[in-house]
Amino acid sequence: MAIPSILAGGGLDTPAPHLSNADAQQIALLHYELSGDFKRFATEKDDTFRIVTQSGQSYVLKIANPAEEVGEIDLQVALLDHLEERDESIPCPRVIVNKNGKKHFFYTAPNGNERIVRLLTYLDGTPLDSTKSSANERKKIGSILARLRLALAGFTHPAQNRKLAWDIQHLHELVPLLEEIPDLTLRGLLSEGLDRFKEATHDLAQQRRQVLHNDFSRSNLVVDHSAAEFVTGVIDFGDAVETAIVIDVSTALLNQLPRTAIDDPFAAGRDILRGYLSVADLTPREMNMLPLLIMGRVIARALLSLWRAQIFPQNAEYILRNTEQGWWQLKWFASRSDNQLRNELQKFQ
C-alpha cells in the first residue's frame, strides 16, 4: 500500500529510539540547571518526562520526535504564550526559557537525530481518563473548551495550516488505510461510515475556522474534584491547528463516549455541550453536522491506530488503548439515521 502523504512527517510514521532517564537528566541539568527525580510519561511519538526537583517543584521536559519540524513546535510555544496573555485563568502549561533565554532548541540525540527540546510547567491534578465526572463537572469541561476557543480567536502563526492526520477535515485522505483492515465486516463498516461522513459534511470547508486545540480528550485534561473550577489543566497542544470550530467540539464529545455500550451514548457529551454553549455559540449548521463529525473521529481513530500499531508494535498497547471500544460506537452510529443522531445529541434543547 502506498502511504498517504498526510501520514508522512509529524512523527506519526517515524520511529525514534527512546531517550533514557540519564539523557533527560543531562539535558535538564545542562540547559535548565534542573535536577531531581525523572519519570517518563507514556506518549504517542515523543519523549516526555516529569521532573520533580528537591524543592518539590515539578516540570515537564519534552523532546520532540525527530520528524517534528521547528515550525510545529514553535506554533505550540507561541500558542501557549498567547493564551497566557489573553486569559491567564485558563489552566495551561507555561513555557520555561533555558539558561540562554530560548523557549525551544535543538538537541543531538545519541543516535545522531536532531530533536527539539522544551520545558513546561507541570499542572497538578488527576488525568480525567482515570477518574469519573459528574454532569456539573462535565459542564465545566465544556465551558473551558469554549473559553479556549474565544481566547485563541485572532491567533495566527506560519505553521497553523499544517495538515494533520488527526484533523478530520482531511478524513478522506485516510481511505487507503482501509486496505490494512483484515476483517472484511469491519472494513465495510468503516467504508460506509466514510461515505456517509463525506455526504453529511460536504460544506465543512465553509464553516467557521480558527486555530484550536483539536485534541480535547480525557487524557489531555487534568482535574481536581475538590477544586471549584474542576479542570486544573489543559495539556498537550501537539495537534493544535487551524480547523473548523465544530471539529474541535466534536473531538471533545467523541472523548466522552462510553467505553461500553449503553442506551444513551451521548449523555455525557450533552453535558459538555451545555457547558460549551453557555460560553460560546454554534450555528444551526454546525449543530446539525456535529454527530457525523463525532463518527468521523471514531473512524479516524480506528484507521490510524491500527496502522500505527502495525509499524510500532513495541508501542501497540498505548496506541490501541481506545480502539476496541470504537467498534461498538461505530455500529451504534451506523444503526441510526442522520436525523436520529441529531435528535439524540440535541435532546436537551
Buried (B, 14 or more C-beta within 10 A) or exposed (E): EEEBEBBEBBBBBBEBEBBEEEBBBEBBEEBBEBEBEBEBEEBBBBBBBBBBEEEEEBBBBBBBBBBBBBEBBBBBBBBBBBBBEBBEEBBBBEBBBBEEEEBBBEBEBEEEBEBBBBBBBBBEBBBBEEEEBEEEBBBBBBBBBBBBBBBBEEBEBEBBEBBBBBBBBBBBBBBBBBEEBEEEEBBEBBBBBBEBBBEBBEEBEEBEBBBBBBBBBBBBBBBBEEEEBBBBBBBBBBBBBBBBBBBBBBBBBBBBBBEEEEEEBBBBBBBBBBBBBEBBEBEEBBBBBBBBBBBBBBBBBBBBBBBBBEBBEEBBEBBBEBBEBBBBBBEBBBEBEBEEBBEBBBEEE
